[in-house]
């Protein structure tokens, strides 16, 4: 069912933009938030915030990259798209 003047959907294949999931969360965000709040209250580069700066730097220096799991969504979407995109029998 197409409407006059509206082009049809001309996809070559389905694709998910980021076909991966990160496992875990970033614990360093807490230290960064504390540091930004300190800077907002006391001013940028104030001596009161030095300890929080060091905590945040230490966290990011020792942080491991999270494990990334790739999904098989794009593979299966590309494989099955021709079967899914056929026009229904009228």
Secondary structure, DSSP 8 states (H G I E B T S, - for coil): ---TT------SS---S--EEE-S--THHHHHHHHHHHHHHH-TT-GGGHHHHHHHHHHHHH-----EEE-SHHHHHHHHHHHHSS----
